[in-house]
């Protein structure tokens, strides 16, 4: 059975001076404001589609990496993942940089790096972005 996630947006005005609101259907997040300035200049308390993609990618990657580590027999204590999405006005999204720090029992760095790369390529958000933007990964095993 497929899971369907939903969000709604309302936009008023033109692109440079208008603004909008985004709401996720689950109710897990409060409604939040979006604007062109938050996308192309500075966020100043508003979000952007790219920030939402970054949040989705960080969560998706963490889940995929945790699953891969567990299936390989390693105990995941904690994964701390950041995603940075680069948006260039006039061009679009160019790069997503994933950075993960992990505390994992019973693994060496080579295996950690291998599984980190597999998760980068295998998480559903990465797959959706693959071929459209450059995906980069920096993974660090911590003790």
C-alpha positions in Angstrom: 0.0 0.0 0.0 1.4 3.4 -1.0 1.7 6.2 1.6 0.6 9.7 0.4 2.0 12.8 2.1 0.3 16.1 1.5 1.0 19.7 2.0 -0.8 22.8 0.8 0.5 26.3 -0.1 -1.3 29.6 -0.6 0.6 32.4 -2.4 -0.6 36.0 -2.8 1.0 38.6 -5.1 3.8 38.5 -7.6 7.0 36.6 -7.1 9.4 39.3 -5.8 7.0 41.0 -3.4 4.4 38.4 -2.7 4.3 35.9 0.1 2.7 32.7 1.0 2.0 30.1 3.7 2.6 26.3 3.7 0.8 23.8 5.8 1.5 20.0 6.1 -1.7 17.9 6.2 -0.5 15.7 9.1 -0.6 18.7 11.5 2.9 17.7 12.7 4.1 21.3 11.9 2.5 24.6 12.4 1.7 26.6 9.2 4.8 28.5 8.2 5.5 31.5 5.9 7.4 31.5 2.6 8.6 34.3 0.3 11.0 34.9 -2.6 13.4 36.7 -0.3 13.6 33.7 2.0 14.4 31.6 -1.0 17.0 33.8 -2.8 18.4 36.1 -0.2 18.0 35.5 3.6 15.4 33.6 5.5 14.5 36.0 8.2 12.0 33.7 9.9 10.5 32.4 6.7 11.2 29.1 4.9 11.8 28.1 1.3 11.0 25.1 -0.8 14.8 24.3 -0.6 14.8 24.3 3.2 11.9 21.9 3.1 13.7 19.7 0.7 16.8 19.8 3.0 14.7 18.8 6.0 13.1 15.9 4.0 16.4 14.7 2.7 18.1 14.8 6.1 15.3 12.7 7.6 15.1 10.3 4.7 18.9 9.8 4.6 19.1 9.2 8.3 16.3 6.5 8.1 17.9 4.8 5.1 21.4 4.8 6.7 20.0 3.5 9.9 18.3 0.7 8.1 21.4 -0.2 6.1 23.6 -0.3 9.2 21.1 -2.4 11.1 20.7 -4.9 8.3 24.5 -5.2 8.2 24.4 -6.2 11.9 25.6 -2.9 13.4 23.9 -1.2 16.4 23.1 2.4 15.7 23.4 4.7 18.7 22.9 8.0 16.9 23.1 9.5 13.4 23.2 13.3 13.1 22.5 14.3 9.6 22.5 17.8 8.0 21.5 18.6 4.4 22.4 21.8 2.7 20.5 22.6 -0.5 22.0 25.2 -2.9 19.6 27.3 -4.9 20.8 29.6 -7.6 18.2 32.1 -8.8 17.7 31.7 -12.6 19.2 28.2 -12.5 17.5 26.3 -9.6 18.7 23.7 -7.2 22.2 22.8 -8.1 23.6 20.8 -5.2 22.6 18.9 -2.0 25.4 18.4 0.5 24.7 15.7 3.1 26.8 15.5 6.2 26.4 12.7 8.7 28.1 12.0 12.0 27.4 8.6 13.5 27.9 6.6 16.6 27.6 3.0 15.7 28.7 -0.1 17.6 30.8 -2.8 15.9 31.8 -1.0 12.7 35.1 0.2 11.2 35.4 3.4 9.1 35.6 1.6 5.8 32.3 -0.2 6.4 30.7 3.0 7.7 31.7 4.9 4.6 30.5 2.1 2.3 27.1 2.0 3.9 26.9 5.8 4.1 27.3 5.9 0.3 24.7 3.2 -0.3 22.2 5.2 1.8 23.0 8.4 -0.1 22.2 6.6 -3.4 19.3 4.6 -2.0 17.1 6.9 0.1 13.9 7.8 -1.8 14.6 11.6 -1.7 18.1 11.0 -3.2 16.5 8.9 -5.9 14.0 11.6 -6.7 16.8 14.2 -7.0 19.3 11.9 -8.8 20.3 13.1 -12.2 18.9 16.6 -11.5 21.3 17.9 -8.9 24.7 17.0 -7.6 24.6 14.9 -4.4 27.6 15.1 -2.1 28.3 13.2 1.1 30.6 13.7 4.0 30.4 10.9 6.6 32.2 10.7 9.9 32.3 7.8 12.3 32.5 9.0 15.9 33.4 7.0 19.0 
